């Protein structure tokens, strides 16, 4: 694929990591316009993450990072209840259904109404933020909102995504049809683009007359020898779905998904483009459980990067490891985009540095403490705590990380 257009190398997670570390190197010596970094303060982040990990997983038996943790909120195994009710006849059936759900929930983690609260009908509890998005997607999936087959509600069909009714979407999300009309239309359009993108790649997502995101998971499972490559899964996702994430960088007629041009970087346009692929990488992280239930493992997971999200940016800001130079200054649209890129890129590289420190502290190798467990055990949770305790960070980062108000980016004040 990368032979066709040099810009497609930006789909490679190694390029995401390499570019992120380049930005961190610049930030450490004060050569970025908007972001500075001080690695000497990383130990305070380390202690915070260690404490958070021990609070949540005192036995250090840490599950992987991914969408399934949201589905287990309040200690309820929502997927287990669904799977038992469905009584899947084969492991492949369960794999395609759970992969459908994982992709769907990541796709639906987008812009949301201010102060939106989702009332979980299963537990009668309230959820906000990303957790609200995940649970809303789960319950709509469970209700068959995305299925094109009445006898098989637990699936996501491309044709249903394309034709999704606005009122059903508002009801499922618990959004107000009038007050949240703009966001609802954005979500409807976003899901329609996903359905269309799936339909355009029958070689990846189609079997017979059925087109579903989960069929990519079963296709790769059949082709592997007991282990599915995370980088191959990501490559297939980005090759097919990159046009869904419109508003980012483009090379000729190829849309590059969650990638943006850093105007202050010299050189050719391709050199200026910085990739992140937040949603697509989270889809791959969330495939560990579906493949495990099918008796398969996911390899090459260490090639993925940490999430370039507001949670980790808040964690590093709170401890002074990262500083935003123009935190309270109005800037131009180009500077706002450059600032967004610098914050997200430096955050990715600092997650790597933190992971190395944590493994050294615990005296365990990377294969025994992979990044996915570090994200779940401590860094994401510690960052979420910072956001909950500091409304100013939440608002500022929501503005900074999505200055163009791109719908599919989940950041927003």
Rosetta blueprint (number, residue, H / E / L):
1 X L
2 X L
3 X L
4 X L
5 X L
6 X H
7 X H
8 X H
9 X H
10 X H
11 X H
12 X L
13 X H
14 X H
15 X H
16 X H
17 X H
18 X H
19 X H
20 X H
21 X H
22 X H
23 X H
24 X H
25 X H
26 X H
27 X H
28 X H
29 X L
30 X L
31 X L
32 X L
33 X L
34 X L
35 X E
36 X E
37 X E
38 X L
39 X H
40 X H
41 X H
42 X H
43 X H
44 X H
45 X H
46 X H
47 X H
48 X H
49 X H
50 X H
51 X H
52 X H
53 X H
54 X H
55 X H
56 X H
57 X L
58 X L
59 X L
60 X L
61 X L
62 X L
63 X L
64 X L
65 X L
66 X L
67 X L
68 X H
69 X H
70 X H
71 X H
72 X L
73 X H
74 X H
75 X H
76 X L
77 X L
78 X H
79 X H
80 X H
81 X H
82 X H
83 X H
84 X H
85 X H
86 X H
87 X L
88 X L
89 X L
90 X L
91 X H
92 X H
93 X H
94 X H
95 X H
96 X H
97 X H
98 X H
99 X H
100 X H
101 X H
102 X H
103 X H
104 X H
105 X H
106 X H
107 X H
108 X L
109 X L
110 X L
111 X L
112 X L
113 X L
114 X L
115 X L
116 X L
117 X L
118 X E
119 X E
120 X E
121 X L
122 X L
123 X L
124 X L
125 X E
126 X E
127 X E
128 X L
129 X H
130 X H
131 X H
132 X H
133 X H
134 X H
135 X H
136 X H
137 X H
138 X H
139 X H
140 X H
141 X H
142 X H
143 X L
144 X L
145 X L
146 X L
147 X L
148 X L
149 X L
150 X L
151 X L
152 X L
153 X L
154 X L
155 X L
156 X L
157 X L
158 X H
159 X H
160 X H
161 X H
162 X H
163 X L
164 X L
165 X L
166 X H
167 X H
168 X H
169 X H
170 X H
171 X H
172 X H
173 X H
174 X L
175 X L
176 X L
177 X L
178 X L
179 X L
180 X L
181 X H
182 X H
183 X H
184 X H
185 X H
186 X H
187 X H
188 X H
189 X H
190 X H
191 X H
192 X H
193 X H
194 X H
195 X H
196 X H
197 X H
198 X H
199 X H
200 X L
201 X L
202 X H
203 X H
204 X H
205 X H
206 X E
207 X E
208 X L
209 X L
210 X E
211 X E
212 X L
213 X L
214 X H
215 X H
216 X H
217 X H
218 X H
219 X H
220 X H
221 X H
222 X H
223 X H
224 X L
225 X L
226 X L
227 X E
228 X E
229 X E
230 X H
231 X H
232 X H
233 X H
234 X H
235 X H
236 X H
237 X H
238 X H
239 X H
240 X H
241 X H
242 X H
243 X H
244 X H
245 X L
246 X L
247 X L
248 X L
249 X L
250 X E
251 X E
252 X L
253 X L
254 X E
255 X E
256 X L
257 X L
258 X L
259 X E
260 X E
261 X E
262 X L
263 X L
264 X L
265 X L
266 X L
267 X L
268 X L
269 X H
270 X H
271 X H
272 X H
273 X E
274 X E
275 X E
276 X L
277 X L
278 X H
279 X H
280 X H
281 X H
282 X H
283 X H
284 X H
285 X H
286 X L
287 X H
288 X H
289 X H
290 X H
291 X H
292 X H
293 X H
294 X L
295 X L
296 X L
297 X E
298 X E
299 X E
300 X L
301 X H
302 X H
303 X H
304 X L
305 X L
306 X L
307 X L
308 X L
309 X L
310 X H
311 X H
312 X H
313 X H
314 X H
315 X H
316 X H
317 X H
318 X H
319 X L
320 X L
321 X L
322 X E
323 X E
324 X E
325 X L
326 X L
327 X L
328 X L
329 X L
330 X L
331 X L
332 X L
333 X H
334 X H
335 X H
336 X H
337 X H
338 X H
339 X H
340 X H
341 X H
342 X H
343 X H
344 X H
345 X H
346 X H
347 X H
348 X H
349 X H
350 X H
351 X H
352 X H
353 X H
354 X H
355 X H
356 X H
357 X H
358 X H
359 X H
360 X H
361 X H
362 X H
363 X L
364 X L
365 X L
366 X L
367 X L
368 X L
369 X L
370 X L
371 X H
372 X H
373 X H
374 X H
375 X H
376 X H
377 X H
378 X H
379 X H
380 X H
381 X H
382 X H
383 X H
384 X H
385 X H
386 X H
387 X H
388 X H
389 X H
390 X L
391 X H
392 X H
393 X H
394 X H
395 X H
396 X H
397 X H
398 X H
399 X H
400 X H
401 X L
402 X L
403 X L
404 X L
405 X L
406 X L
407 X L
408 X L
409 X L
410 X L
411 X L
412 X L
413 X L
